[in-house]
Amino acid sequence: MVFGVFSFNRKNMRWFNLRRIATCLFLLPIFAVQLLINNLFLLLDYIFFPQFLWQKTKKPVFIIAAPRSATTYLFHALAESDNFTYFKLWEIIFAPSICQKYLAVFALRVDKVIGNPFKKAILFIENILIGKLKKIHLIGLNLPEEDEAVLLWSLSSFYLNFFYPDSNFFDDLVLFDDKLKPKQKTRIMRSYARYVKRHNFVFNRKGEKQYLSKNPLMMCKVESLATIYPDALILNINRSIAKTLPSTLELNRNLYALFTSRSVPKELNEKTLRVLIEWYKMAEKNMKAHFSNQHLKIDFIQLVNQNEQEVNRISTFLGTPPSLLLLKKKTMNTKHKSANNYDDLSDEQLMSALEEIPFMKHYS
């Protein structure tokens, strides 16, 4: 990771260019310091709050689907319910440990008493740093976020790949269940479970709420997920791959562009498409094998159109009150529409992909 920050291949996206040099000079020291601080506090948890290891996580709910399949839409809608607890972005970045969570909660209370100057400053900085990203993904420090990012602090998240574009450093992580060695899978999944236990220890000690996660990368981890949460419930949203595949390529292009000015090579796009098709296969196989009666397939079109029957199916599956009004309320509140622009797959490309994942024909 240290020596791979730059590539000496002129055609590589990590070749020396102004944006990459500036981004590395700015981000790497910050990340290194935050990595050190967070891991120090994570160790302190074992001293001051060792009982968190016995914290229960009963029937967690996982929204697992391909990127650009309205996973964020459903995540934010369900997050408005008092039935669920979940990670927010500020917690993932600045407070993965129990100690940090308590310190942050205390600081926020003090800040509120004196008129929220700290909160206002943070929001101002947030808009500068991730303002562009908000146009393609609903994101904010105080908003629910994908818990995959918490694995950054154990250097075991595929998100690191966006900082290392045009590399093969994290290929095993992207096909987690099939490529990683058993010991590696066990270590990473146990680490993930401990992060969730820490969250529940502070915000859901009595277990009155279900833990809620939205994480497309779980498509390649469904088998491993069953080893730590065999009682999990999975919501699987299905959208036409003619849209999800090219939309994901465009999303990735925007993410890579944060760290380099080099354009995405054709070979990398082809590799990404190959990976996404493998994700569909892995998720379908392992949901049937490990969560046969614990997963619900959701139609993207019916969901985003707030079809009452579809929403009631979700509510019945989760055992929560009908959330149709909740979905409408969330839609009106956020008024968020992605600015992600792309062309659908051609008919030839679509038919070729469907030959490998025929179970997606119904949605495509």
N, C-alpha and C positions, 0 to 999 in steps of 0.2 A: 504493500500500500504506500509506503514511503517513497520508494523509487519508481513507482508507477504513476505518480502525479502528472508527470510529463512524458511524452513519447518522442523519440528521436526520429520517428518515421514521419516525414513531411505530410503524408496523406492521412495520418491519424488525427482524430478529433482532439487528442491531447497534445498535439504539436504546439510549440510555443507561439501563442498569439496574445494580443493585448488583453482581451477579455479574460482569458484563462489565467494569465499572470496576475492581473489585478484581483480577480476573484480569489485565487489561491492566497495571495498576500493578505487579503482581508479575512477570508473565512477560516483558513487553516489554524491560525493562532487562537481564534475564538473557539473553534471546535475542540482543539487540543486541551485548552483550559477547561471547557465545559465537560469534556470527557473525564478529565482528572477529578474535577469537583464532584461530578455525579457519582463516579465510582467510589470515591471516598465516603460520600454519604450513604451509598448503598451498603457499604461494609459496616457503617455505624448502625444501620438498622438491626444487624445481628447482635449488637451489643445492647442497644436501648429498647428494641422492640422484637425480640426473638420469637414472641408468640405469634407474629404474623404468619409464620410458617404453617400454622394450624388453621389459618383462615379458610373457610369453605367458599367454594364458588359453585353454586347449584344451578343446574340447567341454564348455562349461559346461552345467549342467542348470537349467532354469527350470520351476518349478511355476506355471503360468499358468491361472487359472480365476476364475470369479466369486467375490466375497466370500461367506463362509459356506458354502463347498463343501469343507470339511475340508482346505484348503490348509495351514493351520498344523499340523494333525495329521500330514500326510504330511511336511511340512518338518522337524518335530522328530524324527520317526521316522528319516528318512534322515540327519539331522544327527548321530545317535548313531554312525553308521558312520565308520570311519577313512578312507573313500574320498572324503569331501567336506570342503571348507572353506567358510566362510560368515561373514557379518557377524553380530556380536552387538550388542545395543543400546548397550552402553557404548562400543563402537568407533564406532558411527554418531554418537553425541551428542558424545562427548568426544575422540575420536581418529580423525578421518577422514584425517589426514595421517600420513605415515610417521614423522616426528619425534615426533608425539604418541603413536603406537603404541609406539615404543621407550621413551619416557618412562613410559608407563602400565605396560608390562610390567615395567620396572625397579622402579617404585613398588610394584607388586603383590608382587613378590618380597621387597622390604624389609618390606612390611606383614606378609607371611606369617611372616617371621623373628621379628617382635616380637609375634606373637599375633593378627594380623588386626584391630586396632582400627579402622582406616580402613574396611575391608570391612564390618564390623559396623555402623558409623555410616551408611555408604551404604545398606545394606539396610534400616535403620530408616527413613531418609528416603524410600527408594523405596516402602515400604509406605504411608507417609502420603500421598505424592503420587499414586501410581497404584494404590492398593489397590482402589478401586472398578472401575477399568478391568480389573483381573485377573479379575473375575467374568464378563466377557464375551469376553475375549481373553487367551490365555496370553502373558504379557509379563513381562520382568524384565531388568535390566541385563546379567546374565550369560547370557541366553538368546538363541538365534538370532532375528533380526528381519528384517522386510521392508527390503530395501536401497533402496526408493524414498525412504525418509527421509533418506538421505545427500544427496539433491539439494536438501534444505532449505538447505544451506550455499551453494548457487549460486542460491537463490531460484527454483528451477525445478521444484519438486515440487507436485503437486496437493494434497498434505497441507495446504498453506497454506490451502486452501479451508475447512477446518474451523475455522480461526481467523477466517475472513471469511465466516460463513454468510450466506445470502440475498444473495449478490452474484454478479456475472458476471465477476469479475476473472480467473478461471482456466478459463473455458469452453474455450479453445483447448487447454489442457493435458489436459483430460478426454477430448477426442477427438483425441489427439495425431497419429496418422498422417494423419487426414483434414483437420484444421484448421490445424495449424501450418505456417508457411512452411518450405521446404526448409533454409534456412540455420539457422533456429531448431532444427529437428529435429537437424541435424548437430551443432550446438554442444552441445545437451543430451546427446545420446547419446555424444559423445566425452568429455564431462565425466563421465558415468556410467562409461564404460569406464576412465577414469583412476583413479576411486575404486576400482574392482575391481582394477586393476593395483597400486595402493598396498597393498591388502589382501594380494594374492598375494605381493608383494615381501617383506613381513614374515613372513607365516604360511605361504607356499607357494612359496618361492623356486624350488625345483627342479621345480615343476609336477607333483608326485607325486599331488596330489589334484585332483578336479574341483571347480570353483566351483559352489556350490549357491545358488539364489535362489528365494524365494517372494514373488510380487508380483502381486496381482490387477490392479493398474494396468497391467501389461504387456499386458493384453488389448487395449488401444488402442495398443500400441507394437510389435506383433509384426513389422510391416513394417520399422520402424526398427531393431528388434533384429537383423534379418537383415543389416543393413549393417555391424554391428560384430562379430557372432558368427554367421557363416553356417553354422558347424558345430555350433551349439547343439542340445541335445536338450530337447524340451518335454513336460512331463507335464500333461495337460489333464483335470482332474477335472470330472465332470458330475453335477449334482444337480438334482432337480426344481426348476424355476423357481417353482413354487407356494410353495416354502420359501425359496429364495435371495433372491428379490426382496423379500418383506416382512421377512425377517431382516436384510437390508442396510439397509433403512429404519430399523429399530429400532436397529441398530448406529450408524448415522449420528446418530440422535436422541440417543443417549448421548454421542457425541463432541461434537456441537454444544453439549450441555448443560454441557460443561466450560467453555465460554467465554461463555455467555449463559443467562439464565433465561427468555428468550422461547421459546415453543413453535414447532415447525417448521410453517410454513404449508403448506397443502394443495398450493399451486403448486410449492413446492420438492420435495415428495415426488413429484409427478407428473414433474417435471424429472429427478429421480434415476432413476425407473423408465424414462424415455425413454433416458437415458444408458446404463443397464445393458443394455437391449435392443440398443442400438447396439454396445456392447462385445461382446456375443455374436456379432453379425454380423461385426464387424471381425476378431475373433480367428479365427472359423471360416474366413473368406475368406483371411486372410493366412497362417494355418498351412498351408492347402492350397497356396497359391501359393509360399510361401518355405521351408516345412519339411515338404514332402509325405511324405517318408520318415523324418522326424526328430521326429515327435510321436506321442504315445500317448494315446488316450482312455481314461480310467479311470472306472469306475462307482462313484459315491459310496457306494451301499449295500454293494456288494461290498468296498470298501476299509475302511469303518468296521467292518464285520463280520469283517474280517480273513480274507476268503475266500482260501484257499491258492492257488487258481488265479490269482486277480487279482494277488496279491502276487508270484507267480512271473512273471507277465507283466511287471510293473514291473521286477523284478530282471533278467530276460532283456533287456529293452529297454535298461537302463542298463549291462548287462554286469557286474553285481555279484552276489555270493552271495545266495541267497534270504533275504529279510528278514522273513519271517513272525514269527519269534521276536523280532526286533528291534521290530516293531510292538507285539507283546504286552508286551514289556518296557517300552516307552515308555509304553504306556497305563497299566500298573500303577504306574509311577513317578510320573506326573503326576497321575493321577486327576482330570484337569481336565474339567469339563463346563460349557459356556457357560450363563450365567444370562440369556441373551438371550430375552425373551418376546415372541411375536408370533402373529398369526393367519395361516393360510395364505391364499393368493389364493383368491377364489371361483372356481367353475367357469367363470363367464362371463369373469372377468379372465384366467384361465389360458388359455382357448381363444383369446381375443383376442391375447394375447402370442405364443402358439404359431403363429398365422397369420404372424407376422413372422419367427419363428425356428423353423421346422418341424423342423430337425435336433435340437431338444431334446425332441421328442415321446417319443422312446424312453426318456428318463430322467424324464419328467414324467407 
